[in-house]
Amino acid sequence: MKAENLKRIVKEKYGMVARQKSLLVQQKGCCGELQVSMINDEYLNVTGYNPDADFGLGCGIPTEFAGIKTGDSVLDLGSGAGNDCFIARALVGKNGKVTGLDFTEEMVQKAQMNLEKTGFKNIQFVQGDIENMPLPNSNFDVIISNCVLNLVPDKHKAFSEIFRVLKPGGHFCISDVVLNYELPAALKKAAEMYAGCVAGALLKEKYLAIIQEQGFSGIEIKKEKSINIPDSVLSNYLTESKMEMYKQSGTAILSITVSGNK
């Protein structure tokens, strides 16, 4: 799929989600159409959690391992309705600052509405492309992201931009979806799967190599778990025989939380 087509699909899908949150009753998890919830109710006991800002689109809790300190300046990539930003704000306190960047205008508007309810003055939401962030160099102590980088067509540019806007000595902590083996072609070609985050995922080794190529050090996987796709979903993309081959292949879709230092 061409980069411009993937971006269009992502913008259309997440714009629709922002306008119709009720869809998430049936589409729980970043893999919307797949009906796969990857973090379940883990957010409920996290300080700063904002239910109105949680659309169930994540595949981890990056703030759990991000080492965010009081007074830090934090950037959340693909901030959606703002949930991880509100959690980060609870960690940085009044003297810190949190910026949310999202590609979709409707999501930025939804996040802004949620922010207005809180009265917080040290959170801002910006619309922009992760491959070309409208943000200054060396501006953030910590960058987080939750199930978003896999949707970015050019991950080299994305991690290059992350490196650019981090302060020297800063670090990132990102939850994302990767593979241990290549997906079957039928799954790879499905536009719905791209927009739902699974078929756009890279092999784990390639993903980590891209991060290293951009100059990051101390790259570490903090958490990893498999994502199981129900037969009812697989049958929409694979014949019965190919579905069995897929199951026997050892191919796993993984949710990982990875960190690295500038």
C-alpha positions in Angstrom: 0.0 0.0 0.0 1.3 3.4 -0.9 2.1 5.8 1.9 -0.5 8.4 0.9 -3.2 5.8 0.8 -2.3 4.4 4.2 -2.3 7.9 5.7 -5.7 8.6 4.2 -7.2 5.4 5.5 -5.8 6.0 9.0 -7.1 9.6 9.0 -10.6 8.5 7.9 -10.8 5.6 10.3 -9.7 7.5 13.4 -11.7 10.6 12.4 -14.7 8.3 12.4 -13.8 6.8 15.8 -13.5 10.3 17.3 -16.9 11.3 15.9 -18.6 8.0 17.0 -17.1 6.8 20.2 -20.0 4.3 20.5 -18.2 2.2 17.8 -15.6 1.3 20.4 -18.2 -0.7 22.3 -17.7 -3.3 19.6 -14.2 -2.3 18.5 -12.1 -2.6 21.6 -8.4 -2.4 21.2 -6.1 -0.7 18.7 -7.0 -3.4 16.2 -10.5 -2.0 15.8 -12.1 -4.4 13.3 -10.3 -7.3 14.9 -12.2 -6.9 18.2 -9.0 -7.7 20.1 -8.5 -6.0 23.4 -4.8 -5.9 24.2 -4.8 -4.1 27.6 -8.2 -4.8 29.0 -8.9 -2.9 32.2 -5.2 -2.3 33.2 -5.7 1.5 32.9 -8.4 1.6 35.6 -5.9 1.8 38.5 -3.4 4.2 36.8 -3.2 7.7 38.4 -4.5 10.3 36.0 -6.6 7.9 34.0 -9.4 9.7 32.2 -12.2 7.4 31.0 -13.6 10.1 28.7 -10.3 10.2 26.9 -9.8 6.4 26.6 -11.1 5.1 23.3 -9.5 1.7 23.9 -7.0 2.1 21.0 -3.8 1.2 22.8 -1.7 -1.9 23.0 0.1 -1.1 26.3 0.7 1.5 28.9 3.9 3.2 27.9 3.9 5.6 30.9 4.3 2.6 33.1 8.0 2.2 32.0 8.7 5.7 30.8 10.5 7.0 33.9 8.7 10.3 33.7 9.7 12.7 36.5 8.3 15.8 38.1 9.0 18.8 35.9 9.6 16.8 32.7 8.5 18.0 29.3 6.6 15.0 27.7 5.4 14.4 24.1 2.8 11.9 23.3 2.7 10.8 19.7 -0.7 9.9 18.3 -2.3 11.3 21.4 -5.9 10.5 20.4 -8.4 11.8 22.8 -5.7 12.5 25.3 -5.7 9.7 27.9 -1.9 9.1 28.0 -1.4 12.8 28.2 -3.5 13.1 31.3 -1.6 10.2 32.9 1.7 11.9 32.0 0.5 15.1 33.5 -0.1 13.4 36.8 3.5 12.3 36.7 5.1 15.7 35.6 3.0 17.7 38.1 2.2 21.4 37.8 5.8 22.3 36.9 6.0 19.9 34.0 4.5 20.1 30.5 2.7 17.6 28.3 2.2 17.9 24.5 0.0 15.6 22.5 0.5 15.3 18.7 -2.1 13.7 16.5 -2.6 13.3 12.8 -6.4 13.5 12.9 -8.2 16.9 13.4 -11.2 15.2 15.0 -9.0 13.5 17.6 -7.3 16.8 18.5 -10.7 18.5 18.9 -11.9 15.6 21.1 -8.7 15.9 23.2 -9.1 19.6 23.6 -12.7 19.1 24.8 -11.5 16.7 27.4 -8.8 19.1 28.5 -11.2 21.9 28.9 -13.1 19.8 31.5 -10.0 19.4 33.6 -8.8 23.0 33.9 -5.1 21.9 33.4 -2.9 24.6 32.0 0.2 22.6 31.2 -1.2 20.3 28.5 -1.5 21.2 24.8 -2.7 19.3 21.8 -1.2 19.9 18.3 -2.3 18.5 14.9 0.6 17.2 12.9 2.4 14.4 11.1 4.8 12.2 13.1 7.1 12.0 10.0 7.4 15.8 10.0 6.6 17.1 13.4 5.7 20.8 13.7 7.8 21.0 16.9 11.3 22.4 17.7 14.5 20.6 18.1 15.7 19.2 21.5 12.5 20.2 23.3 11.3 17.1 25.2 12.7 15.0 28.1 10.5 12.0 27.4 8.5 10.8 24.3 5.7 8.3 24.6 3.4 6.6 22.1 0.7 3.9 22.3 0.0 1.7 19.3 0.6 4.5 16.7 4.1 4.1 15.2 3.0 0.9 13.4 0.6 3.1 11.4 3.3 5.4 10.2 4.4 4.5 6.7 8.0 5.7 7.0 9.3 4.5 10.4 12.8 5.7 9.6 11.5 9.3 9.3 9.4 8.8 12.4 12.2 7.7 14.7 14.5 10.3 13.1 12.0 12.9 14.1 11.7 11.4 17.6 15.5 11.7 17.9 15.4 15.3 16.7 12.8 16.7 19.1 14.3 14.9 22.2 16.6 16.8 24.4 20.2 15.4 24.6 20.0 12.7 27.3 16.2 12.3 26.7 14.5 9.0 26.1 11.4 7.5 24.5 9.1 4.7 25.7 6.7 3.3 23.1 4.1 0.6 23.1 3.6 -0.8 19.6 2.7 -3.9 17.5 5.3 -6.1 15.8 5.6 -9.6 14.3 8.0 -12.5 14.9 7.3 -13.8 11.3 5.7 -12.2 8.2 1.9 -12.4 8.0 0.2 -14.3 5.2 -0.4 -12.2 2.1 -4.1 -12.2 2.5 -3.8 -10.5 5.9 -1.1 -8.2 4.7 -3.2 -6.8 1.8 -6.3 -6.0 3.8 -6.8 -2.3 4.2 -8.9 -2.8 7.3 -6.0 -4.6 8.9 -3.7 -1.8 8.1 -6.0 0.8 9.6 -6.5 -1.6 12.6 -2.7 -1.7 13.1 -1.8 -5.4 12.6 -0.9 -5.8 9.0 1.1 -2.6 9.1 3.4 -4.1 11.8 7.1 -4.8 11.0 9.2 -7.8 12.1 10.5 -7.1 15.6 14.1 -7.3 14.5 13.6 -4.8 11.7 11.7 -2.5 14.0 14.5 -2.5 16.6 17.1 -2.1 13.8 15.4 1.1 12.6 15.5 2.5 16.1 19.2 1.8 16.4 19.9 3.3 12.9 18.6 6.6 14.0 21.2 6.9 16.7 19.4 5.6 19.9 21.3 3.7 22.5 20.2 1.5 25.4 17.3 0.1 23.4 15.3 -2.3 25.7 12.1 -4.2 25.4 10.3 -3.5 28.7 7.3 -5.8 28.1 6.1 -8.2 25.4 3.0 -10.3 24.9 1.2 -12.2 22.1 -2.0 -11.0 20.6 -4.4 -13.8 19.7 -6.8 -13.2 16.7 -10.1 -15.1 17.0 -11.0 -17.7 14.3 -14.1 -15.6 13.5 -11.8 -12.8 12.4 -9.2 -14.9 10.7 -12.0 -16.5 8.6 -12.7 -13.2 7.0 -9.3 -13.1 5.4 -8.1 -16.8 5.1 -9.6 -20.0 3.8 -10.0 -22.8 6.3 -6.8 -24.6 5.1 -4.8 -21.3 5.1 -6.1 -20.5 8.5 -4.8 -23.8 9.8 -1.4 -23.2 8.1 -1.2 -19.8 9.8 -1.9 -21.3 13.2 0.7 -24.0 12.7 3.3 -21.5 11.4 4.3 -20.1 14.7 3.6 -16.6 13.5 2.8 -14.3 16.4 1.6 -10.7 16.5 3.2 -9.1 19.5 2.5 -6.1 21.7 5.8 -4.7 22.9 6.8 -1.7 25.0 10.3 -0.5 24.0 12.5 2.3 25.3 15.7 4.0 24.0 18.0 6.9 24.9 19.3 9.9 22.9 
